[in-house]
Amino acid sequence: DTENCFRLRDLIEDLIRSGHPRKFLDDAAKGHIALPKQERYQPKGKSEEENKGDKSRVAVNTIAGGGASNSARRCYVRRSTFEVLSIGRQTFSSIPDISFNAEDERDVMPHDDD
């Protein structure tokens, strides 16, 4: 559907105005149709079937990606949170817990709580 392809339609109209399709149609009427060129060169030596059996290893080197920019890496570091994992035994201090109950708060007056 080329109804919404405005740029393509404009290019086709420009080609029609310049006479390119007329030249192509005239050549086709004369039997001179321009086909895409195909490579006719056949390498000497092994045939295509013999090449299929050849299992030599070939290294294909590629670049997978460019990675993040320096500013993106810095931004990621600023946003990241740190998690500390302890390895080994966790030691507790030998200070006993101090706790109070309802009986302990009975004699405490607001002006004596310092």
Secondary structure by P-SEA (a helix, b strand, c coil): ccccaaaaaaaaaaaaaaaaaaaaaaaaaacccccccccccccccccaaaaaacbbbbbbbbbccccccaaaaaaaaaabbbbbbbccbbbbbcbbbbbbcccccccccccccc
